[in-house]
């Protein structure tokens, strides 16, 4: 059974200003997502998140189905027919483009384009060897038993639909998301 823990007693004791800019941690080892206040108070914990079927890596490459570690921001929030809601992260980051270039997997021109787009706070190219469209989404009409038993995504972080709705109470464009 999916567990979602909303820490209401903590909310009642803490000042509202402590929650002005919540952020979320995806712990890939524990397979949890926790929303924290700016002062470090856990506001919401979701167990049994699903990750990429290819595991976790520092740099996600198109087709490898890995979930990329990093410090991201929610770039956009979209309704999704397949996944209920899609919280798009600002992947790929400049550091990931630089690493892929050093590894000989990304051209200098594409690296420079990604760096320039990130510097201008624009969506970085999503169709390079680094892939794209990494985010947090729901299961939609998918099978909850599979969701709870397997890492099934192409690189995203997936929550069951109830957990996604609870996350949505805190999530907004610009929210920090750490995947580690």
C-alpha positions as CSV (number, residue, x, y, z in Angstrom):
1,X,0.0,0.0,0.0
2,X,1.3,3.5,-0.9
3,X,2.0,5.5,2.1
4,X,1.8,9.3,2.1
5,X,2.6,11.1,5.3
6,X,1.5,14.6,5.7
7,X,3.0,16.0,8.9
8,X,0.1,18.1,10.1
9,X,1.2,18.5,13.7
10,X,4.5,19.9,12.5
11,X,2.6,22.3,10.3
12,X,0.5,23.6,13.2
13,X,3.6,24.2,15.3
14,X,5.8,25.9,12.7
15,X,5.3,29.5,11.4
16,X,3.8,30.0,8.0
17,X,6.9,31.9,6.8
18,X,9.0,28.7,7.1
19,X,7.0,27.2,4.3
20,X,7.4,30.1,1.8
21,X,9.7,28.1,-0.5
22,X,9.3,24.4,0.0
23,X,11.7,22.1,-1.9
24,X,11.7,18.4,-2.6
25,X,14.2,15.6,-2.2
26,X,13.9,12.4,-4.2
27,X,16.0,9.8,-2.4
28,X,16.7,7.2,-5.1
29,X,18.1,4.7,-2.5
30,X,15.0,4.8,-0.3
31,X,12.7,5.5,-3.3
32,X,11.0,8.3,-1.5
33,X,10.0,11.9,-2.3
34,X,10.0,14.3,0.7
35,X,8.9,17.9,0.5
36,X,10.7,20.1,3.0
37,X,10.1,23.6,4.3
38,X,12.9,26.1,3.9
39,X,13.8,25.5,7.5
40,X,14.1,21.7,6.9
41,X,10.8,20.5,8.3
42,X,9.4,17.5,6.4
43,X,6.0,18.5,5.2
44,X,5.2,15.5,3.0
45,X,6.8,12.1,2.5
46,X,5.8,9.7,-0.3
47,X,7.0,6.1,-0.3
48,X,7.4,3.8,-3.3
49,X,8.2,6.3,-6.0
50,X,9.2,4.7,-9.3
51,X,12.4,5.7,-11.1
52,X,13.9,4.9,-14.5
53,X,14.0,1.3,-15.5
54,X,17.7,1.8,-16.3
55,X,18.6,2.9,-12.7
56,X,20.1,6.2,-11.6
57,X,23.0,8.1,-13.2
58,X,24.7,11.4,-13.1
59,X,23.9,12.0,-16.8
60,X,20.8,10.6,-18.5
61,X,21.3,9.7,-22.2
62,X,18.4,9.4,-24.6
63,X,17.1,5.8,-24.5
64,X,19.1,4.6,-21.4
65,X,16.0,5.0,-19.1
66,X,18.1,6.3,-16.2
67,X,16.9,8.9,-13.7
68,X,19.5,11.7,-13.6
69,X,20.8,12.9,-10.2
70,X,21.1,16.6,-9.8
71,X,19.7,19.8,-8.4
72,X,16.8,20.9,-10.6
73,X,13.9,23.4,-10.7
74,X,10.4,22.8,-11.9
75,X,10.3,24.5,-15.3
76,X,6.7,23.9,-16.2
77,X,3.5,22.2,-15.0
78,X,1.3,20.6,-17.5
79,X,-1.9,18.5,-17.4
80,X,-1.2,15.1,-19.0
81,X,-3.6,12.6,-20.5
82,X,-1.2,9.8,-19.8
83,X,0.2,10.8,-16.4
84,X,-2.4,13.2,-14.9
85,X,0.1,16.0,-14.3
86,X,3.7,16.4,-15.5
87,X,6.1,18.6,-13.5
88,X,8.9,19.3,-16.0
89,X,12.4,19.7,-14.6
90,X,15.1,21.9,-16.1
91,X,17.0,18.9,-17.5
92,X,19.6,18.9,-19.0
93,X,21.7,21.1,-16.8
94,X,24.9,22.8,-17.9
95,X,27.1,20.4,-15.8
96,X,25.5,17.4,-17.5
97,X,26.1,18.9,-21.0
98,X,29.7,19.6,-20.0
99,X,30.1,16.0,-18.8
100,X,28.6,14.5,-21.9
101,X,31.0,16.7,-24.0
102,X,34.0,15.6,-22.0
103,X,32.9,12.0,-22.5
104,X,32.8,12.5,-26.2
105,X,29.1,11.9,-26.5
106,X,27.9,15.5,-27.1
107,X,29.2,17.9,-29.8
108,X,30.6,21.3,-28.8
109,X,27.9,23.0,-30.7
110,X,25.1,21.2,-28.8
111,X,26.9,21.7,-25.5
112,X,27.2,25.5,-26.3
113,X,23.5,25.6,-27.2
114,X,22.4,23.9,-24.0
115,X,24.7,26.2,-21.9
116,X,23.3,29.3,-23.7
117,X,19.7,28.2,-23.2
118,X,20.3,27.5,-19.5
119,X,22.1,30.8,-19.1
120,X,19.0,32.5,-20.6
121,X,16.6,30.5,-18.4
122,X,15.2,28.9,-21.5
123,X,14.2,25.2,-21.9
124,X,17.4,23.4,-23.0
125,X,17.2,21.4,-26.2
126,X,15.3,18.2,-25.4
127,X,16.2,16.1,-28.5
128,X,20.0,15.8,-28.2
129,X,21.8,12.7,-27.0
130,X,21.0,13.9,-23.5
131,X,17.3,13.4,-24.1
132,X,14.9,15.4,-22.2
133,X,11.4,15.7,-20.8
134,X,12.5,14.5,-17.3
135,X,10.0,15.3,-14.6
136,X,7.7,14.1,-11.9
137,X,4.4,12.6,-12.9
138,X,1.7,10.2,-11.9
139,X,0.8,6.7,-12.9
140,X,-2.4,7.8,-14.7
141,X,-4.4,4.7,-15.7
142,X,-1.3,2.5,-15.3
143,X,-1.1,-0.5,-13.1
144,X,-0.5,0.3,-9.5
145,X,0.9,-3.2,-8.7
146,X,3.6,-2.6,-11.4
147,X,4.2,0.9,-10.1
148,X,4.8,-0.5,-6.5
149,X,7.0,-3.4,-7.7
150,X,9.2,-2.0,-10.5
151,X,11.1,1.0,-11.6
152,X,9.2,1.5,-14.9
153,X,9.8,5.0,-16.2
154,X,12.0,6.2,-19.0
155,X,13.9,8.4,-16.5
156,X,11.3,10.3,-14.7
157,X,10.1,10.1,-11.1
158,X,6.6,8.6,-10.8
159,X,4.2,8.8,-7.9
160,X,0.8,7.2,-7.6
161,X,-2.0,9.6,-8.5
162,X,-3.0,10.3,-4.8
163,X,0.6,11.1,-3.9
164,X,0.9,13.3,-7.0
165,X,-2.1,15.3,-5.9
166,X,-0.6,15.7,-2.4
167,X,2.8,16.8,-4.0
168,X,0.8,19.2,-6.2
169,X,-0.3,21.1,-3.1
170,X,3.3,22.2,-2.5
171,X,4.8,22.1,-6.0
172,X,5.1,25.2,-8.2
173,X,7.2,26.5,-11.1
174,X,10.6,27.3,-9.7
175,X,10.5,24.8,-6.9
176,X,13.9,23.1,-6.1
177,X,14.0,19.4,-6.7
178,X,17.1,17.4,-5.6
179,X,17.4,13.9,-7.0
180,X,20.1,11.9,-5.2
